[in-house]
Amino acid sequence: MPLQFAYSHKDFVINVRRKTGNDPREDFPPTPFDTTIKTEWTDRQEKGLLRYTLGDLQTRILPGPHYFVAQLNEKRGIERRKPQAVCSIRQKFNGELFNFNKIKPDEVILEMSKSEGCSEEDGETAPCKMVVLVNVSPLEFGHSLFVPDPPLCLPQVLTRFAIQSGIESVLMSSDPGFRMGFNSLGAFASVNHLHLHGYYLDHELYIETVPVTPLLPDIGFYSLSDFPAGFVFYAESGGVDEVAKAVCRVTDFLVDADVCHNLFLTRGCPPYSPERGRMDRSLRSGVRIVVWPKIACFGAKEETAFNVALCELAGHLPFKNVDEYERATEDGVLDIIQKFLPPKEDFLKLEQQITQHLRDK
């Protein structure tokens, strides 16, 4: 029987700040969520369930305004499971292929459920349980997969439950380095069975504080005009339901339009525009949810340096080999990422369409 982890909105951590010095007031004790994930993940690594021992990854911050976090993770590049072949963002689940109902029972870290129960809007077949598995080919410490009720055999298309559970998981962590994310099919998802990624990265990312442009600020919807261009939502503990609903409307729109995408969730400062100047950059009371539309990569050749998926777009770059890692520059990284992004005019057209779509709710 997997470890059961019940939570409520009372478990959300509000007063989080990014540590800016040696001020002890900025040190937050680990929450039950953090302690459970870290302890259980470490236990699975010590039991040899991972394909490799992660260890301390060689890391450097690339010079430049985006301060990309480059890490050398050669073992993941070699030993991770080969991605499944897909030809559509809406490809149906295939039980004959690998899926998370076929894992070893010991890979399950815990089963999460919300004590308030599921919303009636979720429907009869919607999941009410999030199963957390150790990722056997980890990017970083604590790298786990969050799978909504695996026996439902949901394809890799975001649902409101998955998005809301992701936001709530970030809010349950007192560690500003805990991140979550999602790759759609055609945007480097490797398994067509609905899952999100979660892991700890003890380095600040540019995405946490980058200024944004308001689109529909009353529902927390903004445009990320800085590179890489995307859509930003912001949620604090009191508005998770509505933000999750709005994010799902955007991802549903992208799926219906056959636009592949990546999503990243991280603690971040409240949204502000470039015109307002810089605000308190250490505030991490809420969650930034970033959605990037992508050029489809069905069967495309992978980059030799790194794949452009959820963490790379957010500024965390797991390099596959030492030569590319040592030679990496910000300009070179930007060139690689640009190959997978739609042209500016296509992005702006999509921005107009999505903004109107959200207005027409």
MIPAGU-29666 format. One record per residue (C-alpha): chain; x negated, y negated, z negated. Coordinates in pm, 1 decimal. Layout:
REM MIPAGU-29666
{A; {X; Y; Z}},
...
***
This chain:
REM MIPAGU-29666
{A; {0.0; 0.0; 0.0}},
{A; {-161.8; -329.0; 109.0}},
{A; {-211.3; -606.5; -141.7}},
{A; {105.1; -820.5; -159.0}},
{A; {63.2; -1198.4; -164.5}},
{A; {378.8; -1400.1; -230.4}},
{A; {364.9; -1778.9; -213.9}},
{A; {585.3; -2085.7; -224.5}},
{A; {551.4; -2455.6; -147.6}},
{A; {421.1; -2497.0; -503.0}},
{A; {98.3; -2327.0; -387.2}},
{A; {17.9; -2603.6; -136.3}},
{A; {-286.2; -2810.2; -232.4}},
{A; {-232.7; -3180.6; -176.5}},
{A; {-526.6; -3378.8; -311.1}},
{A; {-811.3; -3241.6; -99.5}},
{A; {-1102.6; -3456.8; 12.1}},
{A; {-1404.7; -3383.7; 228.5}},
{A; {-1709.9; -3393.5; 0.8}},
{A; {-1920.8; -3699.5; 84.3}},
{A; {-2190.5; -3675.2; -180.7}},
{A; {-2253.1; -3527.9; -523.5}},
{A; {-1933.1; -3661.2; -680.1}},
{A; {-1799.4; -3372.5; -895.4}},
{A; {-1444.8; -3507.4; -855.6}},
{A; {-1455.2; -3385.9; -494.6}},
{A; {-1518.2; -3023.9; -594.8}},
{A; {-1194.3; -2824.4; -593.9}},
{A; {-1164.7; -2481.9; -757.5}},
{A; {-1074.5; -2201.9; -517.1}},
{A; {-705.1; -2125.3; -492.5}},
{A; {-555.9; -1775.1; -523.8}},
{A; {-531.9; -1773.3; -143.3}},
{A; {-904.4; -1853.2; -100.7}},
{A; {-1011.9; -1609.3; -370.0}},
{A; {-806.2; -1327.1; -222.8}},
{A; {-920.1; -1379.3; 137.2}},
{A; {-1286.9; -1420.2; 45.7}},
{A; {-1296.0; -1131.0; -202.0}},
{A; {-1109.9; -884.6; 16.9}},
{A; {-1302.7; -982.1; 331.3}},
{A; {-1636.1; -940.9; 151.9}},
{A; {-1521.1; -601.1; 24.7}},
{A; {-1447.2; -485.3; 380.9}},
{A; {-1787.5; -604.7; 499.3}},
{A; {-1962.1; -420.0; 216.6}},
{A; {-1766.7; -104.4; 304.1}},
{A; {-1903.5; -118.9; 659.1}},
{A; {-1572.5; -184.6; 834.5}},
{A; {-1717.5; -466.7; 1045.4}},
{A; {-1904.6; -393.4; 1367.3}},
{A; {-2200.5; -588.4; 1228.1}},
{A; {-2307.6; -761.9; 908.0}},
{A; {-2259.6; -1132.6; 958.7}},
{A; {-2528.6; -1275.4; 730.4}},
{A; {-2627.1; -1642.5; 737.1}},
{A; {-2587.0; -1767.8; 1092.2}},
{A; {-2855.1; -1992.5; 1236.1}},
{A; {-2684.7; -2333.0; 1270.5}},
{A; {-2770.6; -2675.1; 1404.3}},
{A; {-2573.8; -2994.0; 1466.0}},
{A; {-2621.6; -3115.8; 1822.8}},
{A; {-2722.2; -3483.8; 1844.9}},
{A; {-2446.0; -3704.0; 1983.2}},
{A; {-2115.2; -3864.9; 1886.9}},
{A; {-1922.5; -3534.1; 1880.0}},
{A; {-2174.6; -3368.4; 1642.2}},
{A; {-2098.4; -3020.2; 1777.4}},
{A; {-2171.1; -2738.6; 1531.1}},
{A; {-2380.2; -2483.8; 1723.5}},
{A; {-2429.1; -2136.8; 1574.8}},
{A; {-2619.4; -1834.8; 1701.1}},
{A; {-2398.4; -1522.9; 1686.4}},
{A; {-2557.1; -1276.4; 1928.6}},
{A; {-2396.2; -968.4; 1774.5}},
{A; {-2043.7; -1091.4; 1842.8}},
{A; {-2133.7; -1154.5; 2206.2}},
{A; {-2257.6; -795.3; 2239.4}},
{A; {-2034.7; -590.5; 2010.3}},
{A; {-1688.0; -751.2; 2020.0}},
{A; {-1406.9; -553.8; 2181.0}},
{A; {-1376.5; -606.4; 2555.0}},
{A; {-1080.2; -840.3; 2625.9}},
{A; {-772.7; -681.6; 2781.6}},
{A; {-698.6; -756.7; 3146.6}},
{A; {-403.9; -994.9; 3183.1}},
{A; {-243.6; -1167.4; 3479.8}},
{A; {22.4; -1387.7; 3317.6}},
{A; {66.6; -1604.2; 3010.3}},
{A; {398.6; -1422.3; 2962.1}},
{A; {269.9; -1069.4; 3003.8}},
{A; {475.2; -819.3; 2805.0}},
{A; {339.3; -622.0; 2511.0}},
{A; {201.1; -282.3; 2615.5}},
{A; {187.0; -26.7; 2335.9}},
{A; {-48.4; 195.6; 2537.1}},
{A; {-325.9; -63.1; 2505.1}},
{A; {-510.4; -153.5; 2186.3}},
{A; {-291.4; -341.5; 1940.7}},
{A; {-288.2; -409.1; 1568.7}},
{A; {-70.4; -109.7; 1492.6}},
{A; {-373.1; 106.0; 1583.2}},
{A; {-625.2; -31.2; 1333.7}},
{A; {-767.6; 152.9; 1033.6}},
{A; {-549.5; 100.6; 724.1}},
{A; {-848.3; -32.5; 528.5}},
{A; {-880.8; -324.7; 770.7}},
{A; {-565.3; -477.1; 619.2}},
{A; {-660.0; -744.5; 364.7}},
{A; {-310.9; -838.2; 244.5}},
{A; {51.2; -894.4; 338.8}},
{A; {175.0; -1252.1; 295.1}},
{A; {537.3; -1345.1; 239.5}},
{A; {705.3; -1665.4; 132.9}},
{A; {909.7; -1637.6; -185.4}},
{A; {1170.7; -1881.0; -47.7}},
{A; {1240.9; -1628.9; 229.4}},
{A; {1284.4; -1682.7; 604.3}},
{A; {1486.8; -1958.5; 761.3}},
{A; {1819.4; -1849.6; 908.2}},
{A; {1718.9; -2023.5; 1230.9}},
{A; {1450.4; -1760.1; 1286.4}},
{A; {1703.6; -1497.2; 1390.8}},
{A; {1748.1; -1135.2; 1294.9}},
{A; {1433.8; -996.2; 1458.7}},
{A; {1200.4; -1275.9; 1349.1}},
{A; {915.8; -1170.9; 1118.4}},
{A; {920.6; -1262.8; 751.0}},
{A; {579.5; -1115.2; 678.1}},
{A; {227.9; -1210.5; 786.7}},
{A; {-23.6; -925.5; 777.7}},
{A; {-384.8; -1037.9; 738.7}},
{A; {-656.3; -812.4; 883.6}},
{A; {-1031.1; -837.5; 872.5}},
{A; {-1171.4; -928.0; 1215.1}},
{A; {-1426.7; -654.3; 1278.0}},
{A; {-1622.3; -887.2; 1512.2}},
{A; {-1636.8; -1202.9; 1298.8}},
{A; {-1721.8; -1554.2; 1410.8}},
{A; {-1791.7; -1675.0; 1058.1}},
{A; {-1740.2; -1589.3; 692.9}},
{A; {-1389.6; -1467.9; 610.2}},
{A; {-1286.9; -1435.5; 977.0}},
{A; {-947.0; -1267.5; 965.8}},
{A; {-651.4; -1211.6; 1196.3}},
{A; {-304.5; -1321.7; 1090.9}},
{A; {-47.4; -1093.9; 1257.7}},
{A; {327.7; -1155.7; 1217.4}},
{A; {490.5; -823.8; 1122.6}},
{A; {285.1; -597.7; 1355.0}},
{A; {556.2; -331.4; 1414.7}},
{A; {765.7; -594.3; 1596.4}},
{A; {506.5; -570.8; 1877.6}},
{A; {532.0; -937.5; 1971.2}},
{A; {327.4; -1051.9; 2272.8}},
{A; {64.1; -1327.7; 2241.0}},
{A; {311.0; -1616.8; 2258.1}},
{A; {338.9; -1854.3; 1963.6}},
{A; {655.8; -1853.2; 1754.6}},
{A; {780.1; -2103.6; 1500.7}},
{A; {710.9; -1851.7; 1222.6}},
{A; {349.2; -1802.7; 1334.6}},
{A; {288.1; -2177.9; 1357.8}},
{A; {452.0; -2253.3; 1024.1}},
{A; {264.0; -1970.9; 850.5}},
{A; {-60.0; -2104.7; 995.8}},
{A; {3.4; -2456.6; 866.4}},
{A; {105.1; -2321.4; 525.5}},
{A; {-207.0; -2104.1; 505.1}},
{A; {-429.6; -2407.9; 559.3}},
{A; {-231.1; -2598.1; 295.6}},
{A; {-282.4; -2312.5; 47.4}},
{A; {-660.1; -2345.2; 76.4}},
{A; {-849.5; -2601.6; -129.4}},
{A; {-1149.3; -2553.1; 101.0}},
{A; {-1153.9; -2814.5; 381.2}},
{A; {-1366.0; -2567.3; 578.7}},
{A; {-1081.1; -2317.5; 623.0}},
{A; {-955.7; -2322.3; 984.9}},
{A; {-695.7; -2139.3; 1186.0}},
{A; {-632.4; -2114.0; 1557.0}},
{A; {-467.2; -1940.1; 1850.4}},
{A; {-566.2; -1847.1; 2206.6}},
{A; {-289.2; -1789.2; 2459.2}},
{A; {-320.5; -1530.3; 2731.3}},
{A; {-531.5; -1684.7; 3005.8}},
{A; {-713.3; -1894.8; 2744.6}},
{A; {-943.2; -1620.7; 2609.9}},
{A; {-697.7; -1422.1; 2398.6}},
{A; {-847.4; -1073.5; 2389.6}},
{A; {-543.3; -876.2; 2265.2}},
{A; {-182.0; -915.4; 2380.2}},
{A; {-31.4; -874.8; 2032.3}},
{A; {66.9; -1194.6; 1851.8}},
{A; {-209.4; -1308.7; 1617.6}},
{A; {-385.6; -1616.5; 1487.3}},
{A; {-745.3; -1647.0; 1373.8}},
{A; {-852.1; -1778.5; 1033.4}},
{A; {-1204.5; -1835.8; 904.0}},
{A; {-1429.1; -2059.8; 692.5}},
{A; {-1680.1; -2301.0; 846.0}},
{A; {-1874.6; -2510.3; 597.1}},
{A; {-1942.7; -2799.1; 836.0}},
{A; {-1735.4; -3105.0; 916.9}},
{A; {-1588.0; -3114.3; 1267.1}},
{A; {-1529.1; -3427.6; 1473.8}},
{A; {-1165.5; -3324.3; 1523.0}},
{A; {-1097.3; -3382.3; 1151.2}},
{A; {-1129.9; -3759.5; 1180.0}},
{A; {-1117.0; -3856.3; 1548.7}},
{A; {-871.6; -4144.3; 1613.4}},
{A; {-554.2; -4063.2; 1805.9}},
{A; {-293.5; -4251.7; 2008.3}},
{A; {68.4; -4249.5; 1882.0}},
{A; {323.0; -4092.5; 2115.8}},
{A; {613.6; -4009.5; 1882.6}},
{A; {469.7; -4086.5; 1538.1}},
{A; {808.4; -4039.9; 1366.5}},
{A; {772.6; -3665.0; 1429.2}},
{A; {393.6; -3664.9; 1387.0}},
{A; {307.4; -3636.6; 1758.1}},
{A; {-8.9; -3802.4; 1894.8}},
{A; {-241.6; -3787.4; 2192.2}},
{A; {-609.6; -3706.3; 2160.0}},
{A; {-755.1; -3924.7; 2432.1}},
{A; {-1114.7; -3857.8; 2333.5}},
{A; {-1278.4; -3551.0; 2485.1}},
{A; {-1144.5; -3286.2; 2503.6}},
{A; {-800.8; -3438.5; 2566.9}},
{A; {-513.0; -3270.4; 2385.9}},
{A; {-201.7; -3316.9; 2173.3}},
{A; {-217.9; -3367.8; 1798.5}},
{A; {41.2; -3309.0; 1528.0}},
{A; {-5.5; -3391.3; 1161.9}},
{A; {171.3; -3226.0; 867.2}},
{A; {157.4; -3274.3; 493.9}},
{A; {319.2; -3044.6; 240.7}},
{A; {663.4; -3204.7; 259.3}},
{A; {722.2; -3183.8; 634.1}},
{A; {590.1; -2847.8; 747.1}},
{A; {920.7; -2709.3; 877.9}},
{A; {991.6; -2996.8; 1114.0}},
{A; {634.7; -3022.6; 1241.8}},
{A; {619.4; -2647.1; 1305.9}},
{A; {944.4; -2676.4; 1501.9}},
{A; {802.6; -2960.5; 1713.7}},
{A; {473.2; -2777.9; 1779.7}},
{A; {669.1; -2471.3; 1889.5}},
{A; {872.4; -2683.5; 2131.9}},
{A; {545.1; -2797.4; 2289.6}},
{A; {395.4; -2449.3; 2316.4}},
{A; {726.5; -2312.0; 2450.1}},
{A; {720.9; -2588.0; 2713.6}},
{A; {365.3; -2490.4; 2811.6}},
{A; {455.6; -2122.6; 2837.3}},
{A; {759.8; -2200.4; 3052.4}},
{A; {533.7; -2412.5; 3276.3}},
{A; {269.7; -2135.6; 3292.4}},
{A; {11.2; -2361.5; 3126.4}},
{A; {-243.8; -2167.5; 2921.4}},
{A; {-346.6; -2328.8; 2592.5}},
{A; {-543.0; -2312.4; 2270.1}},
{A; {-435.7; -2433.5; 1928.9}},
{A; {-648.5; -2528.6; 1626.8}},
{A; {-540.9; -2605.9; 1269.8}},
{A; {-767.0; -2776.2; 1018.0}},
{A; {-755.7; -3007.6; 720.5}},
{A; {-793.9; -3360.6; 853.7}},
{A; {-742.9; -3722.7; 762.8}},
{A; {-405.3; -3884.0; 843.9}},
{A; {-372.5; -4001.0; 1206.0}},
{A; {-495.2; -4347.3; 1291.9}},
{A; {-544.2; -4529.9; 1619.7}},
{A; {-873.1; -4681.4; 1740.1}},
{A; {-716.9; -5028.9; 1710.2}},
{A; {-665.0; -4985.5; 1337.2}},
{A; {-1028.0; -4918.0; 1275.0}},
{A; {-1169.1; -4643.6; 1057.4}},
{A; {-976.6; -4537.5; 748.4}},
{A; {-1089.8; -4327.9; 452.4}},
{A; {-1254.5; -4042.4; 641.6}},
{A; {-1277.7; -3818.5; 336.2}},
{A; {-899.8; -3771.7; 296.0}},
{A; {-784.2; -3415.2; 370.7}},
{A; {-434.7; -3415.1; 223.4}},
{A; {-273.4; -3277.3; 539.5}},
{A; {-326.0; -3054.8; 841.9}},
{A; {-411.1; -3160.1; 1195.5}},
{A; {-268.6; -2924.8; 1457.8}},
{A; {-429.6; -2969.3; 1799.2}},
{A; {-295.5; -2817.9; 2122.7}},
{A; {-518.3; -2817.6; 2431.8}},
{A; {-374.4; -2732.7; 2776.2}},
{A; {-621.0; -2529.5; 2980.3}},
{A; {-692.4; -2410.2; 3330.9}},
{A; {-592.8; -2043.1; 3344.4}},
{A; {-875.1; -1789.8; 3317.8}},
{A; {-717.2; -1460.8; 3424.0}},
{A; {-1002.0; -1225.1; 3492.3}},
{A; {-1245.6; -1516.4; 3520.4}},
{A; {-1614.3; -1468.7; 3456.7}},
{A; {-1713.9; -1563.9; 3104.3}},
{A; {-1973.4; -1833.5; 3040.5}},
{A; {-2316.3; -1704.5; 2938.4}},
{A; {-2350.8; -1959.4; 2655.2}},
{A; {-2008.4; -1948.4; 2489.1}},
{A; {-1642.8; -1900.6; 2578.3}},
{A; {-1422.8; -2210.4; 2573.1}},
{A; {-1149.8; -2104.4; 2331.6}},
{A; {-992.2; -2235.1; 2010.6}},
{A; {-1305.2; -2303.2; 1803.7}},
{A; {-1523.1; -2430.9; 2088.5}},
{A; {-1268.3; -2697.9; 2182.3}},
{A; {-1265.7; -2804.1; 1816.5}},
{A; {-1644.3; -2847.6; 1816.5}},
{A; {-1759.7; -2514.3; 1670.0}},
{A; {-1982.4; -2335.7; 1921.8}},
{A; {-2076.3; -1968.3; 1860.5}},
{A; {-2358.7; -1908.3; 2110.7}},
{A; {-2411.2; -1560.8; 2253.7}},
{A; {-2787.8; -1579.0; 2307.0}},
{A; {-3086.1; -1757.1; 2158.3}},
{A; {-3206.6; -1924.2; 2481.1}},
{A; {-2876.4; -2105.9; 2539.0}},
{A; {-2856.1; -2191.5; 2168.2}},
{A; {-3201.1; -2347.4; 2154.8}},
{A; {-3156.7; -2544.2; 2480.5}},
{A; {-2804.8; -2670.4; 2406.2}},
{A; {-2732.9; -3042.7; 2428.5}},
{A; {-2409.5; -3235.7; 2386.7}},
{A; {-2402.2; -3327.2; 2756.5}},
{A; {-2448.5; -2963.8; 2855.3}},
{A; {-2169.3; -2854.3; 2621.3}},
{A; {-1934.2; -3117.9; 2761.1}},
{A; {-2005.7; -2996.3; 3114.6}},
{A; {-1914.9; -2637.9; 3023.8}},
{A; {-1594.1; -2735.5; 2843.4}},
{A; {-1483.3; -2963.3; 3128.8}},
{A; {-1466.9; -2664.8; 3366.6}},
{A; {-1173.0; -2525.5; 3169.1}},
{A; {-969.8; -2845.4; 3125.6}},
{A; {-709.5; -2982.7; 3366.6}},
{A; {-792.4; -3302.6; 3559.5}},
{A; {-706.6; -3626.4; 3380.5}},
{A; {-411.2; -3704.0; 3607.1}},
{A; {-262.3; -3358.4; 3540.7}},
{A; {-304.2; -3403.8; 3166.5}},
{A; {-135.9; -3746.8; 3172.2}},
{A; {156.6; -3607.8; 3372.4}},
{A; {191.2; -3324.8; 3120.3}},
{A; {176.4; -3576.9; 2835.9}},
{A; {469.6; -3770.3; 2985.7}},
{A; {672.0; -3453.7; 3040.0}},
{A; {616.4; -3323.3; 2687.2}},
{A; {689.0; -3659.0; 2526.0}},
{A; {1020.5; -3676.6; 2713.2}},
{A; {1092.8; -3313.8; 2623.7}},
{A; {1050.6; -3391.3; 2252.8}},
{A; {1265.0; -3705.8; 2283.6}},
{A; {1546.3; -3498.2; 2437.0}},
{A; {1579.1; -3263.8; 2140.6}},
***
